[in-house]
């Protein structure tokens, strides 16, 4: 579950050094969790229609790229580029840019996941997720996160209290049913099973048993029904039980919500150059930006649009 994790989010108006800012915030939050680190980064320009970036965890074995490519092609995907990105421990964090009909995306992801060599971790037209079981310093060294540019993004350090500690259960989480949406979460959703069952009946496919994943499916479902991001977050505060705060991002916006009893911390910084949210003031101070810092009230939500 969410534990006492550290969450961070930043949206820039002009600059693009989002990776550097997220790492600074995550280092300030490192004491809140050492189980894993992760970011979601949004690029300035989305890919053309029907083109997507798949980021996947891949075993560094002979024939892995061939198996993945075959699985993508069989499911209807046309590979435009491949970037093999080896990391430590005989594994890779590879990047495939593909063209596909939106209706084939779930088949493509299931096809890749059904191989014995790869697992899709993110899919989007402008978003990429990086995450691993390591400290923030190791994470930055491994993925050169401080060098990643983008318009906005999320960061997370995890302290797990219940669910597994592995790559799949690390944050951020996304849903493959709705591209370019991601969430980082601190706390627990106590009516998890009840809400999950309702979302599954509506066709949402869950990848893990982590309650944090529930939030991103919940918000995606509301967006698909025509609500805007702020309205969706307000609905989540009404419907989701337990102590929580979370930050969520889409291709054009960033939002934060705090549970109705205010049992988990949530703060925002609003300045001329950027807007940011975090679970501690120190993470916002680490940005070294002028702006007003304040605590969210219990049940309050805040959203920012690019």
N, C-alpha and C positions, 0 to 999 in steps of 0.2 A: 504494500500500500504506500501512500505518500510519505508517511513518517514526518520528520521535522526538517525536510529538505529546504535548500535555498533556491529561490526562483528569481529570475531576472528577465527583463525585456526592455528593449530600447527601439525607438523610432526616430530616424533622422530626417531633418528637413532639407539639408544641403549636402553635408559630408557623407562619405560612404565607408568610413572605417569602423563598420559595425562589429567585426570580429575582435578588434583591439578593445573596444569598449565592453563587449560582453565578457571577455576574459578578465578585464579589470574588476568587473562586478562579481564574477564567479570566484575570483581569488579572495575577495572581501567576504564571501559567503562560505568559503571552504570548511570552516569549523562546523557548519551545519550538516555536513555529510561528506564522506570519502568513498562511498561505494561505487559511484560512477559520475561521469561528467558528460554533458552534451549541449549542443547548440542547434538551432534552426536558423539558417541564413537565407534572406530573400534578396535576389539580384534586382538590379535597377530595371532591366528589361526582360519581360517574359518571352519565352520561346514562341514561335509562330503557332498558329492553330494546329492542334492535334500532334504537337511534338512535346515530349516529356523527358525529364531527367530521372533515371532510376539510380539510386545509391544502394549498393548491396554489400553485405558481408559475404566474402568469398574465401573458401579454403584455397591456400596456395599449393595446388596439386596440378599435375600434368593433365591437360584436357578440360580444366574447369571453365575457361572462357568459351571453349567449343560447346560444352553442355549448356551453358547459359544462353549462348547465341541461338542454339538450336531450339531451346524452349521458347525463346521470344518469338522466333520466326514461326514456329508451329502454332502459336496462339494468335498470329496475325500482326505481329510487330515488325517494323522495318528499322533496322539498326542504322543510325546515321554516324555515330562515333562511339569509340570505346576508349576509356582511360583506366588502365589497370594501376591500382594504387596500393602497393604492398605496405603493410604495417607489421608490427612485431608478432612473433608467435606463429609463423607459418600461415598467415591469413592476409586478405586484402580488403580494401574498402573501395570497391570499384565503381566507376561511373559509366553508365550507358545512356546515351541520348538516342531516343527512338521516336519514330512516327507511328501512330496507331489511332484507330477509331476509338473514341471514348468508351464505347460498349465492349471493347476487347481488353481494356486495361486490367480488369479483375482476372481474366483468363491468363494474361501475360504474367501477372504477379504470382498467381497460383502455379503456373507452369515453372517459373524460376524457383519458387519455394519447394516444389516437388522434386527438384534435383537433389542429389546428396551433397552438393558443393556450394550452394548459395542461398541467401535469404534477403529479400528486399526490405530495406529499412526506411526508405522514403521515396516518394514519387510526387513530382510536381512540374509545373511549367516555369516557375521562378524560385522555388524553394528547394533547399538541400539540407538534410539532417546529418549531423556527425555526432556520434556518441560512442563511448567505450567505458569499460570498467577500469577506471584509473583516476588519479588526482587531476586537478586543473592544470598544474604545471606539466605533467606527463601528457595530458590531452593536447595542450598547446604545442608541445614539442612534436607529438605524433602527427597532428593534422595541420600544423602551421596555422592555427585558428586565428591568431592575431593579424595575419596577413589577409584574411578573407574580407572582401568588400561587399557591401550591400546596403540596402535602404533601411532595413529593420530586421529584428531577430529576437530569439529567445535563448536563455541560458539556464542551466540547471546543475546543481550538485545534490547528490542523493544520499540519504540515510534511510535504509529500508527497515521497516518494523515488521512486515509480514510477508510480502511477495518476494519472489526470487531475486537474487542479485546476479544478473547476467546482462549481456548486451541487449537482448530483446526487451527486458524490463527497465532498461535505462530510459530516461527522458531526453528530449521531447518525444511525445507520442503524436501520431497523425492517424487519419483514417484514409484508406485507399478509395473510399466511396466518394470523397470530396477533395480534389487536388488542392495543394497549397494551403492547408490548414494544419496548425500544430498547437500543442499545449504543454505547459510545464505546471506542476501542481505540488502543493504542500498541504498535507492533511489526509483525511479519510472521507470517503463517501459511504455512509453507513447504510443507505438504501440501495446499494450497488446492484444487488441481484434483481430487485424488483424493476429498476429502471433499465437494466441491461436486457431483461427478458422482453420488455416493451419495445426496445430498439431493435432487437433481433427479429421480432415479428414484423417490423417495418423493413427488414432486409439488410440491416447493418451486420457486417461480419467482423468479429473481434479477433485480434491476433494474439492477445495475451489475457491473463487473468488479473491484470493490474487495474485497480479502480480508476487510476488517472486516465487510462484510455477511454473510459466511459464518458468523460467530460467532452473530449473532442468529437465523439460520435453524437453526443447530445446536441452540441452547438451546431454541428454540420446538419443535423436533422432539422433544426429550427431554421437555419439559413435556407435549406432546400424548400421549406414551407413558405418562404417569402419574408420572414422576419429579418431585420437588419441586425448587425452585431450587438449593438447596445440592448435591443429588445431581447435578443437571445440570451445574453448574459443575465438580464433581469429575471427571465423565466427560470434560468438555472438556479438562481438564489432561492426562488420559491420552491422548486421541485427537488433539489438535491439536499439531502440531510447530512449532518455531521460537521466537524470542524475542517474548514478548508479555505485556502486562497489559491487562485490560479491565474496565470497569464496566458492569453490565447492570441494567435496571430493568423491573419489571412494575407492574401496577396497585396492588399491595400490598407490594412488596418491592424491595430494592436489594441487589446483590451485586457482589463484586470477585474476580478470579482472577489469579494470577501463574503464569507458565510454570514447568515442572518444574525448570528449571535456574536460575531466578531472574535471567534476562538482562535483564529490564525492571523498572523500579522500580514498587512498589505499596505505599502506606501507608494506614493507617486512623486515624481519630480516633473514639473512642467516649466520649460524654458523656451527661449527664442530659437535655439538651435536644435533642440531635441526634446522628446518626452520619454520618460522612463518609469518603470515599475519594478519593485523588488520586495523581498520579505524582510529586509533590514535597511535602516538608514545608511549604514556604512557602505552598502553596495551603491547607493545613489551618490554618496559623497565621493566614492572612488572615480566617478565620471569627471570630477573637477569642472563642473558646469554650473553657471549661474541659473537660478530658478527657485521656485517655491517648492519645498518638500513638505508633504503632509501625510498623515495617516488616513486611510479610508475609514469611513464609518461602518459599523456592522451592517451588512446587506448592501453596501454601496458598490456600484460598478462604474468604471471609467473606460471610455474608448477614445482612441485617436485615429484620425484618417490621414493618409498621405495626400 
